[in-house]
Amino acid sequence: MTSTSCSPWSERIVIRDGVRLVCRDWGGSGTSTGTGTGTGTDVLLLHGLAGHSGEWDATARLLRDSGHRVVALDQRGHGGSERHPGDVSRAAYVADAVAVIDALGLQRPVLVGQSLGGSTALLTASAHPGLPRALVLVEAGPGGANPGVQEQIGGWLRAWPLPFPSREVAAAYLGDGKQSVGEGWAAGLEERADGLWPRFDPEVMVRSLDESATRAFWDEWTAVACPTLTVLGQGEQGGIIGGEEYAEMVRLRPALNGASVPGAGHDLHLERPAILHGLIVDFLREVVGAASPGLGVASAP
């Protein structure tokens, strides 16, 4: 199950209903391991659409070194997990997260998700209120019906100039001027004889947005019972969570913790992993009592 002898994480495989799910298990001294101080919490990291578990490497390492047990999941259809699952409903993504938590023995983990992974985390917390200790949404929220999102995202994915001849070329294209973002996306590509290719099928990605294109998840948002932190990008182009959506999130759940990261965009976990780490551990210290050193707090939205 170990990826390589020198890797800082171990590869863990979970099978749910015949679907292969691959995780990066960073270990650590969270509540499920019984190692170290035991003062940290277990953490499950969930990437966004067309992403991969490696996007979380910098954040995962920081969280582990802060005393947490950390696991990052390649969600179905992504990365090393099943490339063409028959079911890409929101419920299937949620069931996968629960299966990984159970199989790897994570004890009331903190669910941290970016973008589509944030949606998975939110819906998991809503459907299983006793399961997570806390919820962290990175550039994610209940959203609203967006009928054009599939055409927009699908068009972008299909337009990639494949295969990429090198990771440098891929990073330049995918980062759109942001080196850390481009490198994060390029790290998820697989090498073939003719070049680098994505580890997902664009049509599977489009189908994964079926529910998000037609509905919002406000009922699920109000059903979340655990402490929640929302982290938003505040770069020149901003993130995907607008002021009205955030205001409604606060109105429905006044105890919501919120922060924004100036200068960062939708992929703020790639742009500012140290700041994100600081926000998470400060949040956990305040609402959970996990003993972790913080690295400062960004401005609230």
Sequence and secondary structure as in RCSB ss.txt:
>XXXX:A:sequence
MTSTSCSPWSERIVIRDGVRLVCRDWGGSGTSTGTGTGTGTDVLLLHGLAGHSGEWDATARLLRDSGHRVVALDQ
RGHGGSERHPGDVSRAAYVADAVAVIDALGLQRPVLVGQSLGGSTALLTASAHPGLPRALVLVEAGPGGANPGVQ
EQIGGWLRAWPLPFPSREVAAAYLGDGKQSVGEGWAAGLEERADGLWPRFDPEVMVRSLDESATRAFWDEWTAVA
CPTLTVLGQGEQGGIIGGEEYAEMVRLRPALNGASVPGAGHDLHLERPAILHGLIVDFLREVVGAASPGLGVASA
P
>XXXX:A:secstr
  S TT SSEEEEEEETTEEEEEEEEE SSTTT  TT  S EEEEE  TT  GGGGHHHHHHHHHTT EEEEEE 
TTSTTS SS S  SHHHHHHHHHHHHHHTT  S EEEEETHHHHHHHHHHHH TTS SEEEEES  S    TTHH
HHHHHHHHTS SSBSSHHHHHHHHHTT HHHHHHHHTT EEETTEEE SS HHHHHHTTHHHHH   HHHHHH  
S EEEEEEESSS  S  HHHHHHHHHH TT EEEEEET  TTHHHH HHHHHHHHHHHHHHHT            
 
